[in-house]
Amino acid sequence: MGNKLAITDMFPNSNNYTTVNVDINIEQIEIDDIINTQNLSFTHFSSSLTTQTTLTPTFTVNRDEGFTLDACGVESSTDIYYGSIKETTDDSYTIECKIIGLTPNSSYSLRPWVQYRGVKYYGYYSTFNTAAIEVNNDITVSPTSVYLKGNYSSLGDAIVTNAYFTFNGEKDETLYKTGLNPNTSYYYNYTIETTSGNQVTSNYFYTPSLSMEAQPVRMLTNTTVMFEAQTNMIDDETMVGFEWRRYDAPDEMPSTKVYSPVFGGKIAGTLKNLAENVYYKYRPFYTSNSGKSYYGNWVAFLTADAGVEYEPMVYTYNSPVVTQAEATLQGVALRGSDDITEQGFEYWKSGNGNVTKVTAIGERMSKKVSGLQSGTKYIFRAFLTAGGETYYGNEVEFVTISNSLDVNLDGEINIADINAVIDIILTDKPGLSGDVNGDDEVNIADINTIIDAILSN
């Protein structure tokens, strides 16, 4: 009958040299042998929980009776993470390791490991991805411009500290660029900074084709014409206009250029002091920030009295530049058959019929007005007077920036603002409207700030 011998506490995946002493017919014989133990098997390596900043890798490793681990976990090429035994059976350990403070939407290459009697054993590397912060930016593209507004989901465990676009070496919370090349791909990054790292999304936009279709000229007088072209450019482009020359001028002779405003889907401008009864030709042009020029079609015309009366053109631009008490109004004033005798803007407080009139100069007008009330809605429009008649552009609204001290938005800083802060405190409805000192709380300190401002005046 044979004898059995159990040998324990050997290392996994190792060669163990043994000598067995056997007595045969009173004679002792030594038998040398090599015992090869099995390697550890790492299986079911996955992440049981994945968020924007957390991975929870789990894995299973085989064991024998009495096989007790010193330590366990996962590691990357630079970091070691320790885990714990989640479940133990007769033939395996299930190990879990929670890794926090990771960067959203990032890949991590990890491998499992266990330590037994001071020796580490490793499994193979696997790639794990943290969840992304959802990005859904608003984008508006024209042939020569782009407007990008950052928009991301606040859901998830990542703490966002900042978000901005990077484009051509510049970065801003919103991306608004004019002067671009049509039919061109532009690449940009959108970076979301978090307390645990930056999520960077790379993307691109494509500018469509540019259209500039020159129209027949308007002969305002025998020597004054209005050039006009239909276009799909936005109003804000300024490196736009017309080039013109005598019809029979040689190609070697450069054309003369005049810059004109873009408004409401058209380019228009006037040119005076041309020679009478001469054939000319003109075409629209646009020059991008890169210095590349684009041209529309040539149109020929003869300087002669067409015998037609033309009304002037007047237009109000949207989105004036505003502060708490000032606004820069912009518009277009182009003459018709009659000379312009007055031009500028009218503006008034919404709901108030008291109109203020200011004058401005140029075909593309700009005028800064002051003395406005903070946090107040105003309406304005461009105007011009020609031939004894006044013409008006479209009405545009704007709101001045609110003064944080003017809590009740009545345009003044006084005891009423103190009462407004008290109401916010007593009704337990704190908010930024009452947080005049910027400490993210509405309390007695905000009242003291308003009192100091009143006394300083």
C-alpha positions as CSV (number, residue, x, y, z in Angstrom):
1,M,0.0,0.0,0.0
2,G,1.4,3.3,-1.0
3,N,1.9,6.4,1.2
4,K,0.8,9.9,0.4
5,L,2.6,13.1,1.4
6,A,1.0,16.5,1.2
7,I,3.4,19.4,0.6
8,T,2.0,22.9,1.2
9,D,3.1,26.5,1.3
10,M,4.9,26.3,-2.0
11,F,5.0,29.4,-4.3
12,P,2.7,29.5,-7.3
13,N,4.3,29.0,-10.7
14,S,7.5,27.7,-9.3
15,N,9.8,24.7,-9.6
16,N,10.2,22.9,-6.3
17,Y,13.1,20.4,-5.9
18,T,12.3,17.5,-3.6
19,T,14.1,14.4,-2.4
20,V,12.1,11.4,-1.3
21,N,13.7,8.7,0.9
22,V,12.4,5.2,0.3
23,D,13.3,2.0,2.3
24,I,13.4,-1.0,0.0
25,N,14.4,-4.4,1.6
26,I,16.0,-2.5,4.4
27,E,18.0,-0.5,1.9
28,Q,17.4,3.3,1.9
29,I,17.0,4.9,-1.5
30,E,16.9,8.7,-2.3
31,I,14.7,9.8,-5.2
32,D,15.1,13.4,-6.5
33,D,12.1,15.1,-8.2
34,I,10.8,18.5,-9.4
35,I,7.3,19.6,-8.5
36,N,5.9,22.4,-10.7
37,T,3.1,24.4,-9.1
38,Q,0.4,26.0,-11.2
39,N,0.4,29.7,-12.0
40,L,-2.3,32.0,-10.5
41,S,-5.2,32.6,-12.8
42,F,-6.6,36.1,-12.9
43,T,-10.1,36.1,-14.4
44,H,-13.3,38.3,-14.6
45,F,-11.2,41.5,-14.6
46,S,-13.8,44.3,-15.1
47,S,-15.1,47.5,-13.4
48,S,-18.3,46.9,-11.4
49,L,-18.9,50.6,-11.1
50,T,-17.7,53.4,-13.5
51,T,-18.4,57.1,-13.1
52,Q,-16.8,60.3,-14.4
53,T,-14.1,60.2,-11.7
54,T,-14.2,56.6,-10.2
55,L,-13.3,53.1,-11.4
56,T,-14.0,50.0,-9.3
57,P,-12.1,47.1,-10.9
58,T,-12.8,43.6,-9.6
59,F,-11.1,40.3,-10.5
60,T,-11.0,36.7,-9.4
61,V,-7.8,34.8,-8.6
62,N,-7.6,31.0,-7.8
63,R,-6.4,29.7,-4.4
64,D,-5.7,26.5,-2.5
65,E,-6.6,25.7,1.0
66,G,-4.4,27.7,3.3
67,F,-3.4,30.1,0.6
68,T,-3.6,33.5,2.3
69,L,-2.8,36.8,0.5
70,D,-0.5,39.5,2.0
71,A,-2.0,42.2,-0.2
72,C,-3.9,42.7,-3.5
73,G,-5.0,45.4,-5.9
74,V,-4.4,46.8,-9.4
75,E,-1.7,49.0,-10.8
76,S,-0.9,51.2,-13.8
77,S,2.5,52.0,-15.2
78,T,2.9,54.8,-12.6
79,D,0.5,54.1,-9.7
80,I,-0.3,51.2,-7.4
81,Y,-3.8,50.9,-5.9
82,Y,-4.6,48.5,-3.0
83,G,-7.8,46.6,-2.9
84,S,-9.6,44.2,-0.5
85,I,-11.1,40.7,-0.7
86,K,-14.7,40.9,-1.4
87,E,-15.5,37.2,-1.5
88,T,-13.7,34.0,-0.6
89,T,-14.5,30.4,-1.7
90,D,-12.6,27.2,-1.5
91,D,-10.9,27.8,-4.8
92,S,-10.9,31.5,-5.4
93,Y,-10.7,35.1,-4.1
94,T,-12.8,37.9,-5.6
95,I,-11.0,41.2,-5.1
96,E,-12.3,44.7,-5.5
97,C,-10.3,48.0,-5.7
98,K,-11.9,51.4,-5.8
99,I,-10.0,54.2,-7.6
100,I,-11.1,57.8,-7.1
101,G,-10.1,61.2,-8.3
102,L,-9.7,60.2,-12.0
103,T,-10.2,62.4,-15.0
104,P,-13.5,62.2,-16.9
105,N,-13.6,60.5,-20.3
106,S,-10.1,59.1,-19.9
107,S,-8.5,55.7,-20.5
108,Y,-6.5,53.8,-17.9
109,S,-4.5,50.7,-18.5
110,L,-4.5,48.6,-15.4
111,R,-3.4,45.1,-14.4
112,P,-4.4,43.0,-11.3
113,W,-1.9,41.8,-8.7
114,V,-1.8,39.8,-5.5
115,Q,1.1,39.4,-3.1
116,Y,1.8,36.1,-1.3
117,R,4.6,35.6,1.2
118,G,6.2,38.8,0.0
119,V,6.1,37.9,-3.8
120,K,3.9,39.8,-6.2
121,Y,2.0,38.0,-9.0
122,Y,0.4,39.9,-11.9
123,G,-2.3,39.5,-14.4
124,Y,-2.5,41.1,-17.9
125,Y,-3.2,44.7,-18.6
126,S,-6.8,45.8,-19.5
127,T,-8.1,49.2,-20.5
128,F,-10.8,51.0,-18.5
129,N,-12.6,54.2,-19.4
130,T,-14.2,56.7,-17.1
131,A,-17.5,58.2,-18.1
132,A,-17.5,61.4,-20.0
133,I,-19.1,64.7,-19.1
134,E,-21.7,65.1,-21.8
135,V,-20.9,68.0,-24.1
136,N,-23.5,69.5,-26.5
137,N,-22.2,72.9,-27.7
138,D,-24.4,75.3,-29.5
139,I,-22.9,76.2,-32.9
140,T,-23.8,78.7,-35.6
141,V,-21.6,78.8,-38.7
142,S,-21.7,81.2,-41.7
143,P,-19.4,81.3,-44.6
144,T,-17.1,83.7,-42.8
145,S,-17.9,83.3,-39.1
146,V,-18.6,80.9,-36.2
147,Y,-20.4,81.3,-32.9
148,L,-19.8,78.5,-30.3
149,K,-21.4,78.5,-26.9
150,G,-20.2,75.9,-24.4
151,N,-22.9,73.6,-23.1
152,Y,-22.2,70.6,-20.9
153,S,-24.3,68.4,-18.6
154,S,-23.7,69.0,-14.8
155,L,-24.9,65.4,-14.1
156,G,-22.3,63.1,-12.6
157,D,-19.7,63.2,-9.9
158,A,-17.1,65.4,-11.5
159,I,-16.8,68.9,-10.0
160,V,-16.4,71.4,-12.9
161,T,-14.3,74.5,-12.2
162,N,-14.0,76.1,-15.6
163,A,-14.9,75.4,-19.3
164,Y,-13.6,77.2,-22.4
165,F,-12.8,76.9,-26.1
166,T,-9.4,76.9,-27.6
167,F,-9.1,78.1,-31.2
168,N,-6.0,79.3,-33.0
169,G,-4.1,79.7,-29.7
170,E,-6.9,81.8,-28.1
171,K,-9.2,80.6,-25.4
172,D,-12.6,81.9,-24.2
173,E,-15.8,80.7,-22.6
174,T,-17.6,81.4,-25.9
175,L,-16.1,81.3,-29.3
176,Y,-17.1,84.0,-31.7
177,K,-14.9,84.6,-34.8
178,T,-15.4,86.6,-38.0
179,G,-13.1,87.0,-40.9
180,L,-12.8,83.2,-41.6
181,N,-12.2,81.6,-45.0
182,P,-15.3,80.0,-46.7
183,N,-15.2,76.4,-47.6
184,T,-12.7,75.6,-44.9
185,S,-12.5,73.2,-42.0
186,Y,-11.5,74.7,-38.7
187,Y,-10.5,72.6,-35.6
188,Y,-11.0,73.6,-32.0
189,N,-10.9,72.1,-28.5
190,Y,-13.4,72.4,-25.7
191,T,-11.8,72.0,-22.3
192,I,-13.8,71.2,-19.2
193,E,-11.6,71.7,-16.1
194,T,-12.5,69.6,-13.1
195,T,-10.9,69.1,-9.7
196,S,-9.6,65.8,-10.8
197,G,-8.3,66.7,-14.3
198,N,-9.3,68.2,-17.7
199,Q,-11.7,66.6,-20.2
200,V,-10.7,67.9,-23.6
201,T,-13.0,67.4,-26.6
202,S,-11.6,68.0,-30.1
203,N,-14.0,68.9,-32.9
204,Y,-14.2,70.9,-36.1
205,F,-16.7,73.0,-38.1
206,Y,-16.8,73.6,-41.8
207,T,-17.6,77.0,-43.2
208,P,-20.0,76.9,-46.2
209,S,-19.6,78.6,-49.6
210,L,-19.7,82.4,-49.8
211,S,-22.2,84.0,-52.0
212,M,-21.8,87.6,-53.2
213,E,-24.2,88.4,-56.1
214,A,-23.7,91.9,-57.5
215,Q,-27.0,93.7,-58.5
216,P,-27.6,96.4,-61.1
217,V,-26.4,99.8,-59.7
218,R,-28.8,102.4,-58.5
219,M,-28.0,105.7,-60.2
220,L,-28.7,108.2,-57.5
221,T,-27.5,111.2,-59.6
222,N,-25.5,111.5,-62.8
223,T,-22.3,111.0,-60.9
224,T,-23.4,109.1,-57.7
225,V,-24.2,105.4,-57.6
226,M,-25.2,102.9,-55.1
227,F,-23.5,99.5,-55.3
228,E,-25.5,96.5,-54.0
229,A,-24.9,92.8,-53.7
230,Q,-26.9,89.9,-52.1
231,T,-24.8,87.9,-49.7
232,N,-25.0,85.1,-47.0
233,M,-22.4,86.9,-44.7
234,I,-23.4,88.1,-41.3
235,D,-23.8,91.7,-40.3
236,D,-20.6,91.9,-38.3
237,E,-18.1,91.5,-41.2
238,T,-16.2,94.6,-41.9
239,M,-13.5,93.6,-44.5
240,V,-16.2,93.8,-47.2
241,G,-16.9,96.2,-50.0
242,F,-16.7,96.8,-53.7
243,E,-14.0,97.3,-56.3
244,W,-14.6,99.3,-59.4
245,R,-12.9,100.5,-62.5
246,R,-13.5,101.9,-66.0
247,Y,-15.0,99.2,-68.2
248,D,-12.3,99.5,-70.8
249,A,-9.4,99.7,-68.4
250,P,-6.6,97.2,-69.1
251,D,-6.3,94.2,-66.8
252,E,-2.9,95.4,-65.5
253,M,-4.5,98.5,-64.0
254,P,-5.6,97.8,-60.4
255,S,-9.2,98.4,-59.4
256,T,-10.2,100.9,-56.7
257,K,-11.7,99.5,-53.6
258,V,-14.3,101.0,-51.2
259,Y,-15.4,99.3,-48.0
260,S,-19.2,99.0,-47.4
261,P,-21.4,97.7,-44.6
262,V,-23.1,94.3,-44.5
263,F,-26.7,94.3,-43.2
264,G,-29.7,92.1,-43.6
265,G,-28.2,89.8,-46.2
266,K,-26.8,92.5,-48.5
267,I,-23.7,94.6,-49.0
268,A,-24.4,98.2,-50.1
269,G,-22.5,101.5,-50.4
270,T,-22.5,104.7,-52.3
271,L,-19.8,106.1,-54.6
272,K,-19.8,109.8,-55.6
273,N,-18.0,112.1,-58.1
274,L,-17.8,109.6,-61.0
275,A,-17.4,110.9,-64.5
276,E,-20.6,111.4,-66.5
277,N,-21.5,109.1,-69.5
278,V,-18.7,106.7,-68.8
279,Y,-18.9,102.9,-68.7
280,Y,-17.7,101.3,-65.4
281,K,-17.9,97.9,-63.9
282,Y,-17.9,96.8,-60.3
283,R,-17.9,93.6,-58.2
284,P,-18.2,92.8,-54.4
285,F,-15.2,91.5,-52.5
286,Y,-14.4,90.0,-49.1
287,T,-11.0,89.7,-47.5
288,S,-10.5,87.2,-44.7
289,N,-8.2,87.5,-41.6
290,S,-5.7,85.3,-43.5
291,G,-5.4,87.9,-46.3
292,K,-7.2,85.8,-48.9
293,S,-9.7,87.7,-51.0
294,Y,-13.0,86.5,-52.5
295,Y,-15.0,88.1,-55.3
296,G,-18.4,88.2,-56.7
297,N,-19.5,88.8,-60.3
298,W,-18.7,91.9,-62.4
299,V,-21.6,94.2,-63.3
300,A,-21.3,97.0,-65.9
301,F,-23.0,100.3,-65.7
302,L,-23.2,103.7,-67.4
303,T,-23.1,106.9,-65.4
304,A,-26.2,108.7,-66.6
305,D,-29.4,110.0,-65.1
306,A,-31.8,107.1,-64.9
307,G,-34.7,109.3,-64.0
308,V,-35.7,107.1,-61.0
309,E,-36.1,108.2,-57.5
310,Y,-34.6,105.9,-54.9
311,E,-35.4,105.9,-51.2
312,P,-32.5,105.7,-48.7
313,M,-31.6,102.6,-46.7
314,V,-31.6,102.5,-42.9
315,Y,-30.9,99.5,-40.7
316,T,-30.3,98.8,-37.0
317,Y,-27.7,96.3,-35.9
318,N,-28.5,93.8,-33.2
319,S,-26.5,93.1,-30.0
320,P,-25.2,96.5,-28.9
321,V,-22.2,96.6,-26.6
322,V,-23.6,97.4,-23.1
323,T,-22.3,98.1,-19.6
324,Q,-24.3,99.2,-16.5
325,A,-24.8,102.8,-17.7
326,E,-23.6,102.9,-21.4
327,A,-24.4,101.2,-24.7
328,T,-22.8,101.5,-28.1
329,L,-25.5,101.6,-30.8
330,Q,-24.7,100.6,-34.3
331,G,-26.6,100.9,-37.6
332,V,-26.5,101.7,-41.3
333,A,-27.5,104.9,-43.1
334,L,-27.3,105.0,-46.9
335,R,-28.6,107.9,-49.0
336,G,-31.1,107.6,-51.8
337,S,-31.7,110.1,-54.5
338,D,-31.8,112.9,-51.9
339,D,-28.9,113.9,-49.6
340,I,-29.1,112.9,-46.0
341,T,-29.6,115.9,-43.7
342,E,-29.6,114.1,-40.4
343,Q,-28.8,110.6,-39.2
344,G,-28.3,108.7,-36.0
345,F,-30.3,106.8,-33.4
346,E,-33.4,107.1,-31.2
347,Y,-33.6,105.2,-27.9
348,W,-36.0,104.9,-25.0
349,K,-36.7,102.9,-21.9
350,S,-39.1,100.0,-22.5
351,G,-42.6,101.0,-21.4
352,N,-41.6,104.7,-21.4
353,G,-42.4,106.9,-24.4
354,N,-39.7,109.5,-23.7
355,V,-37.4,109.2,-26.8
356,T,-33.8,110.4,-26.8
357,K,-32.2,111.3,-30.2
358,V,-28.5,111.2,-30.9
359,T,-26.7,111.9,-34.2
360,A,-24.0,109.8,-35.8
361,I,-21.9,109.8,-39.0
362,G,-20.9,107.4,-41.7
363,E,-22.6,104.7,-43.7
364,R,-21.9,102.3,-40.9
365,M,-22.9,104.3,-37.8
366,S,-21.7,103.8,-34.2
367,K,-22.6,105.9,-31.2
368,K,-22.0,105.5,-27.5
369,V,-24.8,106.7,-25.2
370,S,-24.4,107.1,-21.5
371,G,-26.5,107.9,-18.4
372,L,-28.5,104.7,-18.7
373,Q,-30.0,102.8,-15.8
374,S,-28.5,99.5,-14.8
375,G,-30.5,96.3,-15.3
376,T,-33.0,98.1,-17.5
377,K,-34.4,97.2,-20.9
378,Y,-34.1,99.8,-23.7
379,I,-35.3,99.9,-27.3
380,F,-33.5,101.7,-30.0
381,R,-33.5,102.2,-33.8
382,A,-31.5,103.9,-36.5
383,F,-32.9,106.8,-38.4
384,L,-32.1,109.2,-41.2
385,T,-33.7,112.2,-42.7
386,A,-33.6,113.0,-46.4
387,G,-35.8,115.0,-48.7
388,G,-37.7,116.3,-45.7
389,E,-38.8,112.8,-44.7
390,T,-37.5,110.7,-41.8
391,Y,-36.9,106.9,-42.3
392,Y,-36.4,104.4,-39.5
393,G,-34.6,101.1,-39.2
394,N,-35.9,98.1,-37.3
395,E,-36.3,98.3,-33.5
396,V,-33.8,96.4,-31.3
397,E,-33.9,95.7,-27.6
398,F,-31.0,95.6,-25.1
399,V,-30.7,95.3,-21.3
400,T,-28.0,97.1,-19.4
401,I,-25.9,95.2,-17.0
402,S,-27.3,95.1,-13.5
403,N,-25.5,96.8,-10.7
404,S,-25.2,94.2,-7.9
405,L,-25.9,96.9,-5.3
406,D,-29.2,97.8,-7.0
407,V,-31.0,94.8,-5.6
408,N,-34.5,95.9,-6.5
409,L,-33.4,97.1,-10.0
410,D,-35.0,100.5,-9.8
411,G,-31.9,102.2,-11.1
412,E,-30.9,103.7,-7.7
413,I,-29.0,102.5,-4.6
414,N,-30.9,103.5,-1.5
415,I,-32.8,102.2,1.5
416,A,-35.1,100.3,-0.8
417,D,-32.2,98.0,-1.7
418,I,-31.5,97.4,2.0
419,N,-35.2,96.4,2.5
420,A,-35.0,94.1,-0.5
421,V,-32.0,92.2,1.1
422,I,-33.9,92.0,4.4
423,D,-36.8,90.5,2.6
424,I,-34.6,87.9,1.0
425,I,-33.1,87.0,4.4
426,L,-36.4,86.8,6.3
427,T,-38.2,84.8,3.6
428,D,-35.3,82.3,3.6
429,K,-34.8,82.7,-0.1
430,P,-31.1,83.6,-0.5
431,G,-29.9,84.2,-4.0
432,L,-27.3,86.1,-6.0
433,S,-29.7,89.1,-6.4
434,G,-29.1,89.9,-2.7
435,D,-25.4,88.8,-2.6
436,V,-24.0,92.2,-3.2
437,N,-20.6,91.5,-1.7
438,G,-20.0,88.3,-3.7
439,D,-19.5,85.9,-0.8
440,D,-22.3,83.5,-2.1
441,E,-24.4,84.3,1.0
442,V,-27.1,86.8,1.7
443,N,-26.8,88.2,5.2
444,I,-26.0,91.3,7.3
445,A,-22.7,91.8,5.5
446,D,-24.6,92.6,2.3
447,I,-26.7,95.2,4.1
448,N,-23.5,96.8,5.4
449,T,-22.0,96.9,1.9
450,I,-25.1,98.8,0.6
451,I,-24.9,101.2,3.6
452,D,-21.2,101.9,2.9
453,A,-22.1,102.6,-0.8
454,I,-24.9,105.0,0.2
455,L,-22.7,106.9,2.7
456,S,-19.8,107.2,0.2
457,N,-22.1,109.1,-2.2
